[in-house]
Amino acid sequence: MTEHPISFERPGADPADPRGALLHTPTQVPGAPAAALPAQARTGETPSTPGTAAPCGKGKEPASPPDTTGTGPEHSQPAAVEAVEPDMPRPRPVPEAVTERPGAEQDGPQGGGEGQERRMGQGLSPGQPTPMRRDGDRLRFVGAATRRIARGIDLDEIVMGLCRATVPTFSDAILVYLRDPLPVGDERPTGPLLLRLRRTDRIPAERDTEGTGFSPALQPEPAELSELDSLGAELCEVRPGSALAEVLRGVRPVFTDAPAAHAALPELLGEGGELLVPAGQRAILAPLRGRRRVIGAALFLRRPERLAFEPDDLLVAAQLATHSALGIDKAVLYGREAYIADELQRTMLPEHLPRPTGVRLASRYLPAAETARVGGDWYDAIPLPGSRVALVVGDVMGHSMTSAAIMGQLRTTAQTLAGLDLPPQEVLHHLDEQAQRLGTDRMATCLYAVYDPVSHRITIANAGHPPPVLLHLGGRAEVLRVPPGAPIGVGGVDFEAVELDAPAGATLLLYTDGLVESRLRDVWTGIEQLREKLAATAQLTGPDHPPPLEALCDEVLDMLGPGDRDDDIALLAARFDGIAPSDVAYWFLEPEDAAPGRARRLARRALARWGLEELSDSVELLVSEVVTNAVRYASRPVTLRLLRTDVLRCEVGDDVPQLPRLRQARATDEGGRGLYLVNRLARRWGATRLSTGKVVWFELSKTAAPN
């Protein structure tokens, strides 16, 4: 709707100005007759002097010649002025609290008495709001107020927009009650109807020049209230069939001097609360109705010394209540969707990163803008047999619940494939097949890397993902050259893997394209900026000390600008510590009866070399049991490896894919107690299936022998 200014109205006035600008009726020029006010200043009134207050746009001729000296009525019609002086500019209203000319207040008495001044707003103290007296004022106020309410996204913003738009322009104070809890969508609320005071607002105390505040109308000496919260109860229950229930069921705003509304005030405000409401038509109770049900109520109040509300103000209150209730309904739905999105995203990502041997990990995840909080980015770190670890980062195309669901399926598939110890290129191949089964348009990028701390090597396969960056110990940042590959879901594409050095002290950074690509820069520019950022951060700690992982992740995210949050961001940093060759002992054992004895002797020598003789008895017993189970069914040589890190780890591998199961042996059984001993004596133990067999491992603490 296009709004056209009226000739006698002050242009530029915003009735819902956030600074509290008020709508004022233009001040009457001293000496002018009261009948000079236009006819629509009050609905239904007729001007006392015909012809001098014709409605805007009618252009009636005045009964007497117009005053061309500048001291005539301020709101004389433009048509009458132009009839005498066609080239004269249209008269402008006199600003508030400024006389039209010096000495004008001495020209004669005002045309009206004290009641006339109250209606014109001249009897109020400076800074107090003047009530809206024209239909045009109301239309502009409703338009500006509803626009301000519509700007809110969440519940608090909408309620605050309602309060700030109405105080002090429409009312001196407002109380907003909302249902507790608020129903979401089409769900049917259970239990009694409870209304909780959500927010109150009033004219600030410094603007209350008379210092009376809101006071009981029946008290001879009103007490000043510093806070409006004392006017209302925090929580009230709407009993079926009560006066408040009837008012809420009626939906339409009502004056509180009506019998039904007056009876509802004690229930809403608490015992004695109705005494704090100004008498007469100075309070409006407006139910807030959403799409399907009443969700609250708003109480608009004016001071006792202020002009009372008019019947047309009920229409204004109805518009405010309707727009606010619909906005609250949408905000509740948006809040529920945002909560579901956050929970879905949180459950799809790792809650805690593992602590594999020889590598330290840190991660970050940032959602996109508030309007696109759900994304398809993920990261993962999966421990593998042989103290290796798989590092995964991926990005499903799109921002929706569907993208997050596909991301969860692909992440679960990657974890399953990693448990089979497949090569990186095979993992991407199976992920591509899974994406095609999910749908023809289910595409994603992914980078899968396997780090071996013993050999200090890393194997990387890529499916259309941005290349990782390796920060060396000396401070040099290098963008790794990996095969680009096609995204997952394209189908019919072979993936390649490349094996690179992973020196101790180096840091590998895996990320999604949201970190390096935005509307303001292309992906390769962002990658170069990331490389420079890593190199600059490494210079702060010196060439011999790599930067801390957590601080490094924070520094990387600091490179994002205000326009760089178009996409969600997943970041995984891995610091390669590795395992020194002197801390590794590795042997091959033939599958024969003498293998357990040989394994005990080799383990005893390695422990003596490492200064861990106190663990010899436990290690020999456990190694003997695990090797015995391996050589019983193996057809190829059995592998035995001891690793000395923060714990002592023993790994026994064979070519039999069946995993051992822990069971309770009976008293008459000759075997079946080996894994029971491992479970009781070891700090941790497990078994992992490989593409060529399996590995059974256990760990012992180095600080003290197990109980």
Residue pairs with C-beta under 8 A, 6 or more apart in sequence:
1 143
3 139
3 140
3 143
5 11
6 56
6 136
7 56
7 77
7 78
7 90
8 26
8 38
8 56
8 74
8 75
8 93
9 26
9 93
9 134
9 136
9 137
10 24
10 26
10 93
13 21
13 23
13 24
13 140
14 21
14 144
15 21
15 22
15 23
15 132
15 137
15 140
15 141
15 144
15 145
15 169
15 170
16 141
16 144
16 145
16 147
16 148
16 164
16 165
16 169
18 148
18 164
20 167
20 168
20 169
20 207
21 169
22 129
22 130
22 168
22 169
23 129
23 130
23 132
23 137
23 141
23 169
24 96
24 121
24 130
25 41
25 120
25 121
25 130
25 133
25 134
26 74
26 75
26 93
26 94
27 74
27 93
27 94
27 96
27 97
27 120
27 122
28 34
28 36
28 37
28 74
28 110
28 111
28 120
28 122
29 71
29 72
29 73
29 74
29 94
29 100
29 104
30 99
30 100
30 104
30 105
30 107
30 108
30 110
31 71
31 104
31 107
31 108
32 72
32 73
32 74
32 111
33 48
33 49
33 52
33 73
33 111
34 48
34 110
34 111
34 112
34 116
35 47
35 48
35 49
35 52
35 53
35 111
36 49
36 52
36 53
36 73
36 74
36 75
36 76
37 47
37 53
37 75
37 120
38 47
38 53
38 54
38 55
38 56
38 75
38 134
39 45
39 46
39 47
39 53
39 54
39 55
40 55
40 56
40 134
40 135
40 136
41 133
41 134
42 119
42 133
43 135
43 310
43 312
47 53
47 54
49 63
50 63
51 60
51 61
51 62
51 63
52 62
52 63
52 64
52 73
52 76
53 75
54 60
54 77
56 77
58 77
59 77
59 78
59 79
59 80
60 77
60 79
60 80
61 79
61 80
61 83
62 76
62 77
62 80
65 84
66 72
66 76
66 80
66 81
66 83
66 84
67 73
67 76
68 84
68 85
70 100
70 101
71 100
71 101
71 104
71 107
74 91
74 93
74 94
74 100
75 93
76 91
78 90
78 91
81 88
81 90
81 91
82 88
94 100
97 126
99 105
110 116
110 117
112 119
112 120
114 123
117 123
118 124
118 307
119 133
119 307
121 130
121 131
121 307
124 130
124 306
125 209
125 210
126 209
127 207
127 209
128 168
128 203
128 207
128 209
128 306
129 168
129 169
129 172
129 203
129 306
131 302
131 306
131 307
131 310
132 138
132 141
132 169
132 170
132 313
135 312
138 312
138 313
138 315
138 316
141 169
141 170
141 316
142 316
142 319
142 320
144 165
145 162
145 165
145 166
145 169
145 170
145 319
145 320
145 323
146 319
146 320
146 323
148 161
148 164
148 165
149 158
149 161
149 162
149 165
149 320
149 323
149 324
149 327
150 161
150 323
150 327
151 157
151 161
152 158
152 159
152 160
152 161
152 327
152 331
153 331
153 334
153 370
154 331
154 334
154 335
155 182
155 328
155 331
155 332
155 335
156 199
157 331
158 324
158 327
158 328
158 331
159 176
159 178
159 198
159 199
159 324
159 328
160 199
161 324
162 174
162 176
162 298
162 320
162 324
163 174
163 176
163 199
163 200
163 201
164 201
165 320
166 174
166 201
166 300
166 320
167 173
167 174
167 201
167 202
167 203
168 203
168 207
170 300
170 313
170 316
170 320
171 284
171 300
171 301
171 302
172 202
172 203
172 214
172 301
172 302
172 303
172 306
173 200
173 201
173 202
173 203
173 214
173 228
173 231
173 300
173 301
174 200
174 201
174 202
174 298
174 299
174 300
174 301
175 197
175 200
175 228
175 231
175 232
175 298
175 299
175 301
176 197
176 198
176 199
176 200
176 296
176 297
176 298
177 195
177 196
177 197
177 198
177 232
177 236
177 268
177 296
177 297
177 298
177 299
178 195
178 196
178 198
178 288
178 295
178 296
178 328
179 189
179 193
179 194
179 195
179 196
179 294
179 295
179 296
180 194
180 195
180 196
180 235
181 189
182 295
182 328
182 332
183 189
183 293
183 295
183 332
184 332
184 333
184 336
185 332
185 333
185 336
186 292
189 293
192 237
192 238
192 239
193 237
193 238
193 245
194 235
194 236
194 237
194 238
195 235
195 236
195 237
195 238
195 268
195 296
195 297
196 234
196 235
197 229
197 232
197 233
197 234
197 235
198 296
200 227
200 228
200 229
200 231
200 232
201 228
202 214
202 228
205 213
205 226
210 305
211 224
212 222
212 224
212 303
212 304
212 305
213 222
213 224
213 225
213 226
214 225
214 228
214 231
214 276
214 278
214 301
214 303
215 222
215 223
215 224
215 225
215 276
215 304
216 222
216 275
216 276
217 275
217 277
217 278
217 279
217 304
218 275
219 275
225 231
231 269
231 273
231 276
231 301
232 268
232 269
232 270
232 273
232 299
233 268
233 269
233 270
233 273
236 244
236 267
236 268
236 269
236 270
238 244
238 245
238 248
238 267
239 245
239 267
242 264
242 267
243 260
243 261
243 263
243 264
243 267
244 264
244 267
244 268
246 260
246 264
247 254
247 260
247 261
247 264
247 285
247 287
247 297
248 287
248 294
248 297
249 294
250 287
251 287
251 289
251 294
252 287
252 314
252 318
253 284
253 285
253 286
253 287
253 314
253 317
253 318
253 321
254 260
254 261
254 284
254 285
254 314
255 261
255 281
255 283
255 284
255 285
255 309
255 314
256 262
256 265
256 277
256 283
256 284
256 285
256 299
257 279
257 280
257 281
257 283
261 285
262 274
264 285
265 273
265 274
265 277
265 285
266 272
266 273
266 274
268 285
268 297
268 299
269 276
269 277
277 283
277 299
277 301
278 301
278 302
278 303
278 304
279 304
280 308
281 308
281 309
281 310
282 301
282 302
282 303
282 304
282 306
282 308
282 309
283 299
283 300
283 301
283 302
283 309
284 299
284 300
284 309
284 313
284 314
284 317
285 297
285 298
285 299
286 297
286 298
286 299
286 300
286 317
286 318
286 320
286 321
287 294
287 296
287 297
287 321
288 294
288 295
288 296
288 297
288 298
288 321
288 324
288 325
288 328
289 295
289 321
289 322
289 325
290 325
290 326
290 328
290 329
291 326
291 329
295 325
295 328
295 329
296 325
296 328
298 317
298 320
298 321
298 324
300 309
300 317
302 308
302 309
338 370
338 373
340 401
341 373
341 374
341 401
341 404
342 373
344 374
344 401
344 404
344 405
344 408
345 365
345 367
345 373
345 374
345 375
345 404
347 408
348 378
348 404
348 407
348 408
348 411
349 365
349 378
349 379
349 570
350 363
350 379
350 380
350 381
353 361
353 362
353 363
353 381
354 361
354 381
354 382
354 383
354 389
355 361
356 381
356 383
356 387
356 388
356 389
356 453
357 387
357 453
357 579
357 643
357 645
357 646
357 649
358 387
358 451
358 453
358 454
358 576
358 577
358 578
358 579
358 645
359 389
359 451
359 453
359 574
359 575
359 576
359 577
360 549
360 574
360 575
360 577
361 381
361 549
361 572
361 573
361 574
361 575
362 549
362 550
362 552
362 553
362 572
362 573
362 575
363 379
363 381
363 553
363 570
363 571
363 572
363 573
364 553
364 554
364 556
364 557
364 569
364 570
364 571
365 377
365 379
365 568
365 569
365 570
365 571
366 514
366 557
366 565
366 568
366 569
367 373
367 374
367 375
367 568
368 375
368 399
368 514
368 565
368 566
368 567
368 568
369 565
369 566
372 399
372 568
374 399
374 400
374 401
374 403
374 404
375 396
375 399
375 403
375 404
375 407
375 514
375 567
375 568
376 394
376 395
376 396
376 397
376 398
376 399
376 403
376 404
376 406
376 407
376 444
376 568
377 393
377 394
377 395
377 396
377 407
377 512
377 514
377 567
377 568
377 569
377 570
378 392
378 393
378 394
378 395
378 396
378 407
378 410
378 411
378 570
379 392
379 393
379 394
379 510
379 570
379 571
379 572
380 390
380 391
380 392
380 393
380 411
380 414
380 415
380 572
381 389
381 390
381 391
381 392
381 572
381 574
382 389
382 390
382 392
382 414
382 415
382 418
382 419
383 389
383 390
384 390
384 418
384 421
384 450
384 688
385 421
385 651
385 653
385 688
385 690
385 695
385 697
386 452
386 454
386 641
386 651
386 695
387 452
387 453
387 454
387 579
387 643
387 645
387 649
387 651
388 450
388 451
388 452
388 453
389 450
389 451
389 453
389 574
390 418
390 448
390 449
390 450
390 451
391 448
391 449
391 450
391 451
391 508
391 510
391 572
391 574
392 411
392 414
392 418
392 446
392 447
392 448
392 449
393 446
393 447
393 465
393 510
393 511
393 512
393 570
393 572
394 407
394 410
394 411
394 414
394 444
394 445
394 446
394 447
394 465
394 488
394 512
394 570
395 444
395 445
395 446
395 465
395 512
395 513
395 514
395 570
396 403
396 404
396 406
396 407
396 410
396 442
396 443
396 444
397 403
397 443
397 444
397 487
399 567
399 568
406 435
406 438
406 442
406 444
407 444
409 434
409 438
410 431
410 434
410 435
410 444
410 446
410 488
413 430
413 431
413 434
414 427
414 431
414 446
414 448
417 426
417 427
417 430
417 431
418 427
419 688
419 689
420 689
420 690
420 691
421 688
421 689
421 690
421 691
422 430
422 691
423 459
423 461
423 497
424 448
424 449
424 450
424 459
424 460
424 461
424 495
424 497
425 461
425 494
425 495
425 496
425 497
427 448
427 461
428 446
428 448
428 461
428 462
428 463
428 485
428 488
428 495
429 494
429 495
431 446
431 463
431 488
432 463
432 488
432 489
432 490
432 491
432 493
432 495
433 491
435 442
435 443
435 444
435 488
435 489
436 442
436 489
436 491
441 489
442 489
443 487
443 488
443 489
443 490
444 463
444 487
444 488
444 489
445 463
445 464
445 465
445 466
445 487
445 488
445 512
445 513
446 462
446 463
446 464
446 465
446 488
447 460
447 461
447 462
447 463
447 465
447 466
447 468
447 482
447 510
448 460
448 461
448 462
448 463
449 458
449 459
449 460
449 461
449 468
449 508
449 510
450 458
450 459
451 457
451 458
451 502
451 508
451 574
451 576
452 458
452 459
452 502
453 576
453 577
453 578
453 579
454 578
454 579
454 581
454 584
454 643
456 501
456 502
456 503
456 504
456 576
456 578
457 499
457 500
457 501
457 502
458 499
458 500
458 501
458 502
458 508
458 576
459 497
459 498
459 499
459 500
460 468
460 480
460 482
460 497
460 498
460 499
460 500
461 482
461 483
461 485
461 495
461 496
461 497
461 498
462 482
462 483
462 484
462 485
462 495
463 485
463 486
463 487
463 488
463 495
464 484
464 485
464 486
464 487
464 488
465 485
465 512
465 513
466 511
466 512
466 513
466 516
466 523
466 527
467 479
467 480
467 481
467 482
467 527
468 479
468 480
468 482
468 508
468 509
468 510
468 511
469 477
469 478
469 479
469 480
469 508
469 509
469 511
469 527
469 530
469 531
469 534
470 477
470 478
470 480
470 502
470 506
470 507
470 508
470 509
471 477
471 478
471 506
471 507
471 508
471 509
471 534
471 535
471 538
471 546
471 552
472 478
472 503
472 505
472 506
473 503
473 504
473 505
473 506
473 543
473 544
473 546
474 543
475 535
475 538
475 539
475 543
476 535
477 531
477 532
477 534
477 535
477 538
478 531
479 527
479 531
480 500
481 498
482 498
483 495
483 496
483 497
483 498
485 493
485 495
485 496
486 493
502 508
502 576
502 578
503 576
503 578
504 576
504 577
504 578
505 546
505 575
505 576
505 577
506 546
506 575
506 576
507 534
507 546
507 547
507 549
507 552
507 573
507 574
507 575
507 576
508 573
508 574
508 576
509 530
509 534
509 556
509 571
509 572
509 573
510 571
510 572
510 573
510 574
511 530
511 556
511 569
511 570
511 571
511 572
512 567
512 568
512 569
512 570
512 571
513 523
513 567
514 565
514 566
514 567
514 568
514 569
514 570
515 526
515 530
515 556
515 557
515 560
515 569
515 571
516 523
516 525
516 526
516 527
516 529
516 530
517 523
517 526
517 567
518 526
518 561
518 563
518 564
518 565
518 566
518 567
519 563
519 566
520 561
520 563
520 564
521 529
521 564
529 559
530 556
530 559
533 555
533 556
533 559
534 552
534 556
537 547
537 551
537 552
537 555
537 556
538 546
538 547
540 547
541 547
546 575
547 555
549 573
549 575
552 573
553 571
553 573
556 571
557 569
557 571
560 569
579 643
579 645
583 610
583 643
583 644
583 645
584 641
584 642
584 643
584 644
585 602
585 606
585 641
585 642
586 639
586 640
586 641
586 642
587 599
587 602
587 639
587 640
587 641
588 637
588 638
588 639
588 640
589 595
589 598
589 599
589 627
589 631
589 637
589 638
589 639
589 640
590 637
590 638
591 630
591 631
591 634
591 635
591 636
591 637
591 638
591 654
592 631
593 631
595 627
595 631
595 638
596 623
596 624
596 627
596 628
596 631
597 624
599 623
599 624
599 627
599 640
600 620
600 623
600 624
602 640
603 616
603 619
603 620
603 623
603 640
603 642
603 650
604 616
604 619
604 620
606 642
607 613
607 615
607 616
607 619
607 648
608 616
610 644
612 644
612 648
612 702
614 705
615 648
615 700
615 702
615 705
617 705
618 681
618 700
618 705
618 706
619 648
619 650
619 700
621 677
621 681
622 650
622 677
622 678
622 681
622 682
622 698
622 700
623 640
623 650
623 652
625 674
625 675
625 677
625 678
626 650
626 652
626 674
626 678
626 696
626 698
627 638
627 640
627 652
628 674
629 660
629 674
629 675
629 696
630 638
630 652
630 653
630 654
630 656
630 696
631 638
631 654
633 654
633 656
633 658
634 654
634 655
634 656
634 693
635 655
636 654
636 655
638 652
638 653
638 654
639 651
639 652
639 653
639 654
640 650
640 651
640 652
641 650
641 651
641 653
642 648
642 649
642 650
642 651
643 649
643 650
643 651
644 702
646 702
647 683
647 699
647 700
647 701
647 702
648 699
648 700
648 701
648 702
649 697
649 698
649 699
650 697
650 698
650 699
650 700
651 695
651 696
651 697
652 695
652 696
652 697
653 690
653 693
653 694
653 695
653 696
654 693
654 694
655 692
655 693
656 693
656 694
657 689
657 690
657 693
657 694
658 694
659 687
659 689
659 694
660 675
660 687
660 696
661 675
662 675
662 676
662 679
663 672
663 675
664 676
665 671
665 672
665 673
665 676
678 685
678 698
679 685
681 700
681 706
682 698
682 699
682 700
682 706
683 698
683 699
683 700
683 701
683 706
684 698
684 699
685 696
685 697
685 698
685 699
686 696
686 697
686 698
687 694
687 695
687 696
687 697
688 694
688 695
688 697
700 706
